[in-house]
Amino acid sequence: MSTAPPRPEAPSVAPIRLVRHGRLRLRLRWRLAALGALLDGHSFWATGRRPSQLGRMLSGSEVVVSAWQGGTLVGFGRATSDGVFRAVLWDVVVAENHQGRGLGRGIVEALLASREVAAAERVYLMTTTGEGFYEKLGFSRVDSQRLMLKDQ
């Protein structure tokens, strides 16, 4: 009677950790190079942003959520809000090899649950290709309004 050789164990994969960054500690703890690499590699709208621009962007955001696997940034999202009437979700991005696993949903839900966004009566976002994803999270298309843009 022969026994089958033991199966090799699957390599251990670090769990993904969502971090909601507080405003006061944001600039001290943030790795701008990691954020730039994520945006450059996994978005078409946010490529080529300089570290100084990213730092200013983060300091102007009320809520920032990042997703880390070990020391690698694999997801990101941020929001601005007046805390009463309006909030806007910005720059939600998940590394392509982590998409389809609920990470984007987790980032958006963390943004929506934050005090600053949850207090607003309306939450807006703009998307070019993610309409179906956001509809699954309760957002709806608004045909009665038009996006207006002024390039600076």
Summary of the structure (lengths in Angstrom):
residues: 152
radius of gyration: 18.4
end to end distance: 77.4
largest distance: 77.4
contacts: 365
relative contact order: 0.14
helix: 32%
strand: 23%
